[in-house]
Amino acid sequence: MAKAMASKTGQVIYLKKGDPGQKGDRGPSLRGPMDWEKMATGFQFQCGAAGEDFMDVVIYGGKYYQCIVSHKKTASNYPGSNYNYWRVSSNLSFVATDLLLATYALIKNLGVESVEMKDAEGNVIFRAKDGNVTCKTGTFENVTVSGTISGILQSLRTAGNEIVLNATQAWFNGVDIYNQGTKDGRSLRLYGSDIWCRGYFAARQRIIARVVGRTVYYYPKGVTGAAQTKTLTAKTTSDGQTYYSVPCYGDTGDMSGMPVDTIVFSNASTDYRYEPGMVETQRVLVINGQDQGASHTKLYLNGTLYTLNGGESMTLVKLPPAWMVNTPAEGAIGRGITVASRYDDNW
């Protein structure tokens, strides 16, 4: 038989080998080291006595002190002034290493249920508990965020200028906005829905497409970049004529969402018929890039067949048909597309 001494009564208790003993009381947790100077007057220090949760350690004058009698902080009972309350940590038998009491400790694979940090006034500024993290102050660098961010960024200021973000608007006051550089062999893009320019507006280049027969070439990376091709679907008029609709808006791959504002037709000699695939209010410049021989291209506009001669250009605008007096008939090919200007270069 194994025997154990009862610590409180002095009784000798005999246990059979293998029998479980009584479960001991939960001991106090080490709290600290805390900075004495930053602790508020009236803070309750604990020594780990029966019924207490903590055994406190503080830093004062560059030394570590263990609380040996529970008490409240006053201006006069600082460590070193009253050894009835404090004992220098070098006498602590329970401290395994000096690293445990270092101001900054490296802890690997820390397994705890909660972590909490308070400021000098005792306010919780960081808490990790029950799978949630709350942080009320701090500086974050090189942060990658995924998911949803709740809350509103009220104001970001730099160099005396201001960027203000709220629930409905973003204001950039006194700052230039740059979006320059390259990506995937093209210049950077700015995607948006409605863009209202209330000052100067200019474009160094245009978004262009080139049509050869029943193939259209789009250039989402500029005319010096690789083209994306699309084979046009043949359609038939009521009198049996074949024509092709040319989309003026990219809908696949890298050109998805790309508006086209210039179309160059490069048909050597055969007459082709097309319908510009425009949306209401869109403006497109069409050019016959062949100015030799019988290189004619024909366009259906408001149900009428127009001939685009070699070297000739037209500016087309598609209007809401209801805005047009003598509204074009339903089903008219190129319904609503009007000619805003027309010119023949004859180069």
TORKOL-836563 format. One record per residue (C-alpha): x, y, z; residue number from 0. Coordinates in Angstrom, 3 decimals, decimal comma, padded with zeros to 6 digits. Example, Ala and Ser with C-alpha at 12.3 -4.5 7.8 and 13.67 -1.06 7.14 Angstrom:
// TORKOL-836563
+----------+----------+----------+-----+
|       xx |       yy |       zz | pos |
+----------+----------+----------+-----+
|  012,300 | -004,500 |  007,800 |   0 |
|  013,670 | -001,060 |  007,140 |   1 |
+----------+----------+----------+-----+
END
This chain:
// TORKOL-836563
+----------+----------+----------+-----+
|       xx |       yy |       zz | pos |
+----------+----------+----------+-----+
|  000,000 |  000,000 |  000,000 |   0 |
|  001,049 |  003,554 | -000,596 |   1 |
|  000,545 |  006,092 |  002,146 |   2 |
| -000,018 |  009,847 |  001,990 |   3 |
|  000,137 |  012,505 |  004,679 |   4 |
| -002,934 |  014,789 |  004,931 |   5 |
| -001,503 |  018,332 |  004,872 |   6 |
| -004,204 |  019,968 |  007,050 |   7 |
| -005,006 |  017,420 |  009,793 |   8 |
| -001,713 |  015,589 |  010,142 |   9 |
| -003,642 |  012,314 |  009,680 |  10 |
| -001,991 |  009,354 |  007,967 |  11 |
| -004,221 |  007,999 |  005,222 |  12 |
| -003,554 |  004,626 |  003,659 |  13 |
| -004,489 |  004,170 | -000,002 |  14 |
| -004,443 |  001,099 | -002,126 |  15 |
| -001,906 |  001,277 | -004,877 |  16 |
| -003,540 |  002,767 | -007,938 |  17 |
| -006,420 |  004,442 | -006,053 |  18 |
| -006,880 |  008,103 | -007,081 |  19 |
| -006,282 |  010,743 | -004,438 |  20 |
| -008,493 |  013,769 | -003,833 |  21 |
| -008,373 |  016,548 | -006,422 |  22 |
| -006,354 |  019,476 | -005,126 |  23 |
| -007,489 |  023,094 | -005,161 |  24 |
| -006,648 |  025,211 | -008,198 |  25 |
| -003,592 |  027,311 | -007,432 |  26 |
| -003,237 |  031,026 | -008,200 |  27 |
| -001,935 |  032,232 | -011,569 |  28 |
|  001,185 |  034,354 | -011,873 |  29 |
|  000,166 |  037,889 | -012,891 |  30 |
|  002,815 |  040,204 | -014,204 |  31 |
|  005,421 |  041,454 | -014,147 |  32 |
|  003,458 |  044,723 | -013,942 |  33 |
|  004,988 |  048,201 | -013,913 |  34 |
|  004,384 |  049,602 | -010,405 |  35 |
|  004,521 |  053,207 | -011,659 |  36 |
|  001,740 |  052,606 | -014,183 |  37 |
| -000,656 |  050,860 | -011,824 |  38 |
| -003,473 |  053,088 | -010,531 |  39 |
| -003,634 |  054,029 | -006,855 |  40 |
| -006,049 |  051,676 | -005,129 |  41 |
| -005,170 |  048,718 | -007,374 |  42 |
| -005,690 |  045,476 | -005,425 |  43 |
| -002,536 |  043,362 | -005,378 |  44 |
| -002,888 |  039,680 | -004,535 |  45 |
| -000,371 |  037,309 | -002,986 |  46 |
| -002,044 |  034,067 | -004,052 |  47 |
| -003,659 |  033,367 | -000,694 |  48 |
| -006,573 |  030,940 | -000,396 |  49 |
| -009,498 |  032,043 | -002,549 |  50 |
| -007,378 |  034,467 | -004,622 |  51 |
| -006,848 |  034,064 | -008,361 |  52 |
| -003,445 |  035,704 | -008,745 |  53 |
|  000,049 |  035,944 | -007,352 |  54 |
|  001,338 |  039,360 | -008,414 |  55 |
|  004,839 |  040,374 | -009,488 |  56 |
|  005,807 |  044,002 | -010,175 |  57 |
|  008,786 |  045,864 | -011,572 |  58 |
|  010,092 |  048,730 | -009,450 |  59 |
|  013,486 |  050,420 | -009,641 |  60 |
|  014,713 |  047,835 | -012,120 |  61 |
|  013,972 |  044,925 | -009,796 |  62 |
|  011,198 |  042,366 | -009,601 |  63 |
|  009,106 |  042,050 | -006,437 |  64 |
|  006,597 |  039,391 | -005,355 |  65 |
|  003,501 |  040,393 | -003,392 |  66 |
|  003,535 |  038,449 | -000,098 |  67 |
|  000,536 |  040,144 |  001,590 |  68 |
| -002,552 |  041,184 | -000,386 |  69 |
| -003,116 |  044,954 | -000,252 |  70 |
| -004,190 |  048,030 | -002,171 |  71 |
| -001,643 |  050,356 | -003,759 |  72 |
| -000,892 |  053,635 | -001,996 |  73 |
|  001,837 |  056,202 | -002,526 |  74 |
|  003,760 |  054,934 |  000,511 |  75 |
|  003,683 |  051,149 |  000,209 |  76 |
|  005,879 |  050,870 | -002,865 |  77 |
|  008,277 |  047,892 | -003,122 |  78 |
|  011,405 |  048,411 | -001,050 |  79 |
|  009,637 |  050,672 |  001,432 |  80 |
|  007,649 |  047,975 |  003,163 |  81 |
|  008,971 |  044,440 |  003,147 |  82 |
|  005,824 |  043,248 |  004,895 |  83 |
|  004,082 |  043,554 |  001,495 |  84 |
|  006,863 |  042,821 | -001,005 |  85 |
|  009,789 |  040,494 | -001,425 |  86 |
|  012,580 |  040,795 | -004,002 |  87 |
|  012,039 |  038,209 | -006,736 |  88 |
|  015,493 |  036,688 | -006,362 |  89 |
|  014,017 |  034,873 | -003,355 |  90 |
|  011,120 |  033,398 | -005,366 |  91 |
|  011,442 |  029,664 | -005,378 |  92 |
|  008,729 |  029,141 | -007,990 |  93 |
|  010,376 |  031,126 | -010,806 |  94 |
|  011,881 |  028,661 | -013,244 |  95 |
|  014,037 |  031,038 | -015,304 |  96 |
|  014,789 |  034,733 | -015,617 |  97 |
|  013,080 |  034,634 | -019,030 |  98 |
|  009,712 |  034,209 | -017,319 |  99 |
|  010,033 |  037,621 | -015,690 | 100 |
|  011,601 |  039,415 | -018,685 | 101 |
|  009,732 |  042,516 | -019,843 | 102 |
|  009,420 |  040,983 | -023,325 | 103 |
|  009,148 |  037,196 | -023,469 | 104 |
|  009,189 |  034,921 | -026,537 | 105 |
|  006,566 |  032,206 | -026,063 | 106 |
|  006,150 |  029,500 | -028,684 | 107 |
|  002,989 |  027,401 | -029,038 | 108 |
|  001,174 |  029,338 | -026,304 | 109 |
| -002,022 |  027,492 | -025,396 | 110 |
| -004,354 |  029,638 | -023,322 | 111 |
| -008,092 |  030,293 | -023,212 | 112 |
| -007,773 |  034,092 | -023,190 | 113 |
| -005,213 |  036,898 | -023,405 | 114 |
| -005,925 |  040,383 | -022,074 | 115 |
| -003,929 |  043,608 | -021,937 | 116 |
| -004,844 |  046,808 | -020,080 | 117 |
| -003,555 |  050,382 | -020,140 | 118 |
| -002,323 |  052,357 | -017,112 | 119 |
| -005,909 |  053,233 | -016,166 | 120 |
| -006,997 |  049,616 | -016,178 | 121 |
| -008,951 |  049,835 | -019,457 | 122 |
| -008,852 |  046,707 | -021,625 | 123 |
| -007,159 |  047,621 | -024,906 | 124 |
| -006,550 |  044,090 | -026,239 | 125 |
| -008,448 |  040,874 | -025,637 | 126 |
| -008,326 |  037,481 | -027,359 | 127 |
| -011,104 |  035,278 | -026,012 | 128 |
| -013,651 |  032,744 | -027,282 | 129 |
| -012,300 |  032,960 | -030,826 | 130 |
| -012,683 |  036,754 | -031,053 | 131 |
| -009,958 |  039,416 | -030,988 | 132 |
| -010,669 |  042,991 | -029,856 | 133 |
| -007,986 |  045,643 | -030,246 | 134 |
| -008,697 |  049,298 | -029,437 | 135 |
| -005,320 |  050,828 | -030,245 | 136 |
| -002,095 |  050,017 | -032,042 | 137 |
| -000,114 |  050,392 | -035,254 | 138 |
| -000,467 |  047,765 | -037,987 | 139 |
|  002,019 |  047,451 | -040,853 | 140 |
|  002,007 |  045,260 | -043,973 | 141 |
| -001,459 |  043,920 | -043,150 | 142 |
| -003,427 |  041,708 | -045,540 | 143 |
| -007,163 |  041,743 | -044,890 | 144 |
| -009,712 |  039,303 | -046,309 | 145 |
| -013,448 |  039,151 | -045,761 | 146 |
| -015,640 |  042,027 | -044,619 | 147 |
| -014,487 |  045,101 | -042,695 | 148 |
| -017,253 |  046,745 | -040,676 | 149 |
| -017,159 |  050,375 | -039,631 | 150 |
| -016,309 |  053,578 | -041,486 | 151 |
| -012,972 |  055,189 | -042,192 | 152 |
| -013,700 |  058,786 | -041,256 | 153 |
| -010,546 |  060,599 | -042,339 | 154 |
| -007,051 |  059,926 | -043,587 | 155 |
| -004,682 |  062,870 | -043,667 | 156 |
| -001,195 |  063,173 | -045,101 | 157 |
|  001,108 |  066,148 | -045,648 | 158 |
| -001,660 |  068,628 | -044,880 | 159 |
| -004,005 |  067,217 | -047,532 | 160 |
| -007,122 |  065,243 | -046,811 | 161 |
| -008,856 |  062,073 | -047,912 | 162 |
| -012,312 |  061,701 | -046,383 | 163 |
| -014,284 |  058,460 | -046,637 | 164 |
| -017,780 |  057,988 | -045,311 | 165 |
| -020,737 |  055,699 | -045,923 | 166 |
| -021,753 |  057,309 | -049,233 | 167 |
| -018,834 |  059,319 | -050,648 | 168 |
| -015,057 |  059,536 | -050,929 | 169 |
| -013,512 |  063,021 | -051,141 | 170 |
| -009,947 |  063,696 | -052,247 | 171 |
| -009,083 |  067,287 | -051,388 | 172 |
| -005,804 |  068,829 | -052,476 | 173 |
| -004,271 |  065,596 | -053,744 | 174 |
| -003,419 |  064,190 | -057,173 | 175 |
| -004,565 |  060,646 | -057,894 | 176 |
| -002,109 |  058,516 | -059,855 | 177 |
| -002,742 |  055,155 | -061,492 | 178 |
|  000,346 |  054,525 | -063,581 | 179 |
|  002,520 |  051,584 | -064,457 | 180 |
|  001,982 |  048,263 | -066,183 | 181 |
|  000,444 |  044,888 | -065,449 | 182 |
|  000,388 |  041,756 | -067,616 | 183 |
|  002,020 |  043,650 | -070,485 | 184 |
| -000,473 |  046,540 | -070,509 | 185 |
| -000,986 |  049,857 | -068,789 | 186 |
| -003,008 |  049,928 | -065,580 | 187 |
| -006,791 |  050,363 | -065,832 | 188 |
| -009,333 |  052,327 | -063,855 | 189 |
| -012,696 |  050,559 | -063,813 | 190 |
| -015,827 |  052,523 | -062,962 | 191 |
| -019,506 |  052,847 | -063,674 | 192 |
| -020,493 |  056,487 | -064,239 | 193 |
| -017,546 |  058,879 | -064,370 | 194 |
| -018,489 |  062,574 | -064,392 | 195 |
| -015,657 |  064,877 | -065,401 | 196 |
| -016,304 |  068,496 | -064,389 | 197 |
| -012,993 |  069,800 | -065,683 | 198 |
| -010,549 |  068,931 | -068,443 | 199 |
| -010,783 |  065,500 | -070,025 | 200 |
| -008,400 |  064,075 | -072,611 | 201 |
| -007,330 |  060,670 | -073,886 | 202 |
| -003,874 |  059,986 | -075,262 | 203 |
| -005,122 |  056,847 | -076,993 | 204 |
| -008,455 |  055,409 | -078,076 | 205 |
| -009,884 |  051,914 | -077,697 | 206 |
| -010,022 |  050,553 | -081,216 | 207 |
| -011,222 |  047,440 | -083,042 | 208 |
| -010,383 |  046,271 | -086,565 | 209 |
| -012,810 |  044,340 | -088,775 | 210 |
| -011,635 |  042,146 | -091,650 | 211 |
| -014,448 |  040,278 | -093,352 | 212 |
| -016,326 |  038,396 | -090,636 | 213 |
| -013,537 |  038,613 | -088,040 | 214 |
| -013,113 |  041,431 | -085,524 | 215 |
| -009,798 |  042,098 | -083,755 | 216 |
| -009,885 |  043,747 | -080,315 | 217 |
| -006,822 |  045,321 | -078,669 | 218 |
| -007,250 |  045,415 | -074,870 | 219 |
| -003,481 |  045,954 | -074,474 | 220 |
| -003,256 |  048,665 | -077,120 | 221 |
| -002,693 |  048,357 | -080,860 | 222 |
|  000,915 |  047,215 | -080,302 | 223 |
| -000,233 |  044,371 | -078,066 | 224 |
| -001,674 |  041,003 | -078,994 | 225 |
| -005,190 |  041,091 | -080,433 | 226 |
| -008,155 |  039,039 | -079,278 | 227 |
| -010,307 |  037,842 | -082,150 | 228 |
| -013,990 |  037,141 | -082,439 | 229 |
| -015,797 |  035,527 | -085,361 | 230 |
| -018,935 |  037,469 | -086,196 | 231 |
| -022,225 |  035,635 | -086,457 | 232 |
| -024,001 |  035,897 | -089,787 | 233 |
| -027,535 |  037,314 | -089,796 | 234 |
| -030,071 |  037,676 | -092,597 | 235 |
| -032,312 |  040,598 | -093,517 | 236 |
| -035,953 |  040,172 | -094,514 | 237 |
| -034,911 |  040,341 | -098,180 | 238 |
| -032,250 |  037,626 | -097,781 | 239 |
| -029,115 |  039,786 | -097,437 | 240 |
| -026,313 |  038,574 | -095,122 | 241 |
| -024,860 |  041,001 | -092,556 | 242 |
| -022,834 |  040,911 | -089,344 | 243 |
| -023,282 |  042,749 | -086,033 | 244 |
| -020,018 |  044,172 | -084,660 | 245 |
| -020,040 |  044,305 | -080,809 | 246 |
| -018,819 |  047,665 | -079,506 | 247 |
| -018,367 |  046,327 | -075,980 | 248 |
| -016,030 |  043,535 | -074,857 | 249 |
| -017,692 |  040,701 | -072,971 | 250 |
| -015,055 |  037,950 | -072,595 | 251 |
| -011,581 |  037,424 | -071,204 | 252 |
| -009,202 |  040,343 | -070,816 | 253 |
| -011,498 |  042,613 | -072,853 | 254 |
| -014,516 |  042,047 | -070,618 | 255 |
| -016,096 |  045,436 | -069,939 | 256 |
| -014,006 |  047,191 | -072,619 | 257 |
| -015,985 |  049,885 | -074,542 | 258 |
| -014,966 |  050,372 | -078,167 | 259 |
| -015,106 |  053,906 | -079,568 | 260 |
| -013,325 |  053,417 | -082,925 | 261 |
| -013,809 |  050,720 | -085,589 | 262 |
| -011,575 |  050,406 | -088,663 | 263 |
| -012,890 |  048,275 | -091,542 | 264 |
| -010,148 |  046,681 | -093,648 | 265 |
| -011,938 |  044,857 | -096,472 | 266 |
| -009,868 |  044,650 | -099,643 | 267 |
| -012,603 |  044,527 | -102,281 | 268 |
| -015,667 |  042,465 | -101,398 | 269 |
| -018,729 |  044,314 | -100,135 | 270 |
| -019,631 |  043,393 | -096,556 | 271 |
| -022,663 |  044,544 | -094,634 | 272 |
| -022,534 |  045,310 | -090,895 | 273 |
| -024,610 |  046,592 | -088,023 | 274 |
| -022,634 |  048,513 | -085,342 | 275 |
| -023,533 |  046,783 | -082,056 | 276 |
| -023,944 |  049,966 | -079,994 | 277 |
| -025,909 |  050,790 | -076,845 | 278 |
| -028,018 |  053,916 | -076,402 | 279 |
| -025,965 |  057,162 | -076,127 | 280 |
| -022,760 |  055,413 | -077,255 | 281 |
| -020,611 |  057,290 | -079,773 | 282 |
| -018,399 |  055,380 | -082,222 | 283 |
| -016,142 |  056,561 | -085,031 | 284 |
| -016,133 |  054,171 | -088,015 | 285 |
| -013,457 |  054,349 | -090,719 | 286 |
| -012,979 |  052,508 | -093,986 | 287 |
| -009,247 |  051,839 | -093,855 | 288 |
| -009,061 |  050,737 | -097,508 | 289 |
| -008,888 |  053,567 | -100,035 | 290 |
| -008,284 |  051,654 | -103,209 | 291 |
| -010,332 |  049,820 | -105,787 | 292 |
| -013,926 |  048,911 | -104,967 | 293 |
| -013,279 |  048,569 | -101,219 | 294 |
| -016,731 |  049,460 | -100,034 | 295 |
| -018,217 |  048,620 | -096,634 | 296 |
| -021,930 |  048,955 | -095,993 | 297 |
| -023,608 |  049,779 | -092,665 | 298 |
| -027,210 |  049,391 | -091,561 | 299 |
| -028,312 |  052,525 | -089,672 | 300 |
| -031,982 |  052,928 | -088,706 | 301 |
| -032,904 |  050,259 | -091,205 | 302 |
| -031,188 |  052,127 | -094,069 | 303 |
| -028,086 |  050,747 | -095,834 | 304 |
| -025,250 |  053,313 | -095,974 | 305 |
| -022,106 |  052,829 | -098,062 | 306 |
| -018,818 |  053,650 | -096,305 | 307 |
| -016,490 |  054,402 | -099,207 | 308 |
| -012,728 |  053,805 | -099,159 | 309 |
| -011,039 |  056,362 | -096,902 | 310 |
| -014,354 |  057,645 | -095,579 | 311 |
| -015,215 |  058,054 | -091,883 | 312 |
| -018,472 |  058,555 | -089,971 | 313 |
| -019,226 |  059,534 | -086,390 | 314 |
| -022,180 |  057,496 | -085,175 | 315 |
| -024,382 |  058,135 | -082,143 | 316 |
| -027,117 |  055,805 | -080,973 | 317 |
| -030,190 |  057,636 | -079,647 | 318 |
| -033,138 |  056,275 | -077,678 | 319 |
| -035,611 |  055,615 | -080,529 | 320 |
| -038,459 |  057,188 | -078,539 | 321 |
| -036,608 |  060,517 | -078,673 | 322 |
| -036,670 |  060,529 | -082,466 | 323 |
| -039,597 |  062,105 | -084,329 | 324 |
| -040,996 |  059,536 | -086,745 | 325 |
| -039,641 |  056,823 | -084,471 | 326 |
| -037,778 |  054,118 | -086,436 | 327 |
| -039,750 |  050,921 | -086,863 | 328 |
| -039,379 |  048,100 | -084,385 | 329 |
| -036,888 |  045,542 | -085,700 | 330 |
| -035,094 |  048,046 | -087,947 | 331 |
| -031,436 |  047,008 | -088,246 | 332 |
| -029,266 |  049,588 | -086,491 | 333 |
| -032,338 |  051,184 | -084,905 | 334 |
| -031,538 |  054,526 | -083,261 | 335 |
| -028,042 |  054,910 | -084,818 | 336 |
| -027,592 |  058,323 | -086,440 | 337 |
| -024,754 |  059,887 | -088,446 | 338 |
| -023,351 |  062,884 | -086,551 | 339 |
| -020,640 |  063,660 | -089,115 | 340 |
| -019,225 |  062,242 | -092,330 | 341 |
| -015,992 |  062,899 | -094,198 | 342 |
| -014,042 |  061,264 | -097,057 | 343 |
| -010,260 |  061,605 | -096,803 | 344 |
| -009,436 |  060,020 | -100,181 | 345 |
| -005,778 |  059,486 | -099,298 | 346 |
+----------+----------+----------+-----+
END
